[in-house]
Amino acid sequence: MIDVEYAALGAVIDAERACKRARRSSRGGANNIAANFQVNVGDVDAAFRDSDLIVEEEFSTQRHSAVPLENRGLVAEWDEGRGF
C-alpha cells in the first residue's frame, strides 16, 4: 500500500559544493554538517591588530574525520639552534 518514488541524484564529492547544495537533514536542520566545534582561546582581535604580517589563504584537504583513538593534540619542541 506504499508507493515510493526515487530520484537519482548526482554525487557531490567537493565539500564546498556540498555545503552550497545542503539539503534538509533528517533531524530537521537546514544543513548537512555532521559535526562542528569551536575553540575560543586568547584575544584574536588583539593578535591580528598587533601582528607584523597577516597572510590569508584558503586550503583544502581530502575527506577526513577523527577516529576513536585519535585525540586532538599537538607535540612541539623548541630548537634553540634553529630559533624555532
C-alpha positions as a printed Julia matrix, in Angstrom:
84×3 Matrix{Float64}:
  0.0    0.0    0.0
  3.05   2.26  -0.06
  4.2    3.81  -3.32
  7.82   5.01  -3.22
  9.45   7.18  -5.87
 13.2    7.68  -6.08
 15.04  10.44  -7.89
 18.61   9.79  -8.95
 20.95  12.46  -7.62
 24.5   13.02  -8.77
 27.28  12.57  -6.23
 28.74  15.75  -4.76
 32.33  14.97  -3.83
 33.53  18.54  -3.35
 32.95  19.8    0.22
 32.45  23.41  -0.83
 29.79  22.48  -3.4
 28.2   20.09  -0.91
 27.73  22.9    1.59
 26.19  25.1   -1.1
 23.8   22.3   -2.04
 22.98  21.42   1.56
 19.74  19.54   1.96
 17.44  19.47   4.95
 18.7   16.77   7.31
 16.56  14.05   8.85
 16.88  15.89  12.18
 15.18  18.94  10.74
 18.32  21.04  10.4
 18.97  23.27   7.43
 22.39  21.85   6.51
 24.35  18.66   6.01
 27.13  19.33   8.53
 27.83  16.17  10.53
 29.88  17.82  13.29
 31.01  21.29  14.24
 33.09  22.52  17.16
 34.62  25.84  18.1
 37.54  26.61  20.4
 37.97  30.11  21.82
 41.43  30.8   23.25
 43.11  34.16  23.66
 42.31  37.56  22.16
 42.14  37.01  18.39
 41.39  40.66  17.6
 44.47  41.81  19.53
 46.64  39.16  17.86
 45.65  40.41  14.39
 45.93  44.07  15.42
 49.45  43.56  16.84
 50.74  41.33  14.02
 53.55  42.48  11.76
 52.27  40.33   8.9
 48.9   38.74   8.17
 48.67  36.12   5.43
 45.25  34.96   4.28
 44.95  31.76   2.26
 42.38  29.06   1.56
 43.36  25.41   1.99
 41.54  22.18   1.27
 42.14  18.53   2.03
 40.51  15.23   1.24
 37.57  13.94   3.24
 38.64  13.33   6.82
 37.14  12.72  10.21
 38.66  11.89  13.57
 38.86   8.25  14.59
 38.03   7.0   18.1
 41.68   6.59  19.15
 42.76   9.94  17.75
 42.97  12.87  20.11
 43.14  16.48  19.12
 46.58  17.26  20.43
 49.95  18.65  19.46
 53.52  17.95  20.47
 56.13  20.63  19.77
 59.81  21.02  20.61
 61.78  24.29  20.59
 65.12  24.07  18.76
 67.42  26.7   20.27
 69.97  26.39  17.46
 67.46  26.93  14.66
 65.37  29.53  16.53
 62.1   27.68  16.13
